[in-house]
Amino acid sequence: MSESRTPTVVLVHGAFADASGYANIIRELESSGVTALAPANPLRSLTLDAEYLAAFVSAIDGPVLLVGHSYGGAVISHASTRLPNVVGLVFLAAFGLDAGESCITLGQRFPETKQNLYALPTPYPVGAGTTEGPELAIDREHFREAFCADVPVDVADVMAATQRNVAVAALSEGCGEPGWKVHPSWYLVATDDQMIHPDAQRFMADRMKATTAAVEGSHVAFIARPTATADFIRSAVASF
């Protein structure tokens, strides 16, 4: 960049979660002078979700560093090529898809995870007595085991109760030309992830030639280890 200006960090959550999971990351970043925002991700379709993010980011004055967790990685990949103020991408145990890939097709190339065992499909209403779907939620009985084994039980119980369902359409839609092909990227691998296989994460990180690190933890290791995760994001911020 020609000017010295700290990017705004925009944190995009994934499926079965909401933006509140970034609370401690936001505190960590803002304590060091980095502005952080965490919009809601609609979780309806990759195109719709990327358009929503694009509108949000376009309203930000100055450079933006996009951070995506899980399915949020697919959204930042899909949206970022059309956003002139995006300067880089950070993936937290996230889908860094290539053109034409979906979260489902990428996942099928690697060993099965507990998402396949415990994601329950249900139709959802779209008005006038019609339904679409299905959408997926993680079985609450197995939520902590599959999603967040390294957070306290009481926290996991709240996360399970407040999880946001994701439309299967979002996970099955192919990505457009991804932003990681034109922007510098960083990838934080969660070594004990039961939702996106760690081998899949390493594959995606290697393919995008990302600056890569690993953290011991579940799919939401960023919640269990916010300081280490914030340090990783800060290292990306410091590159601009």
Secondary structure, DSSP 4 states (H G I P E B T S, - for coil): --S--PPEEEEE--TT--GGGGHHHHHHHHHTT--EE-PPP--S-HHHHHHHHHHHHHTSSS-EEEEEETHHHHHHHHHHTT-TTEEEEEEES---PPTT--HHHHHTTS---HHHHHEEEEEEEEETTEEEEEEEEE-GGGHHHHH-TTS-HHHHHHHHHH---EEHHHHHSPP-S-GGGTS-EEEEEETT-SSS-HHHHHHHHHHTT-EEEEESS-TTHHHH-HHHHHHHHHHHHTT-
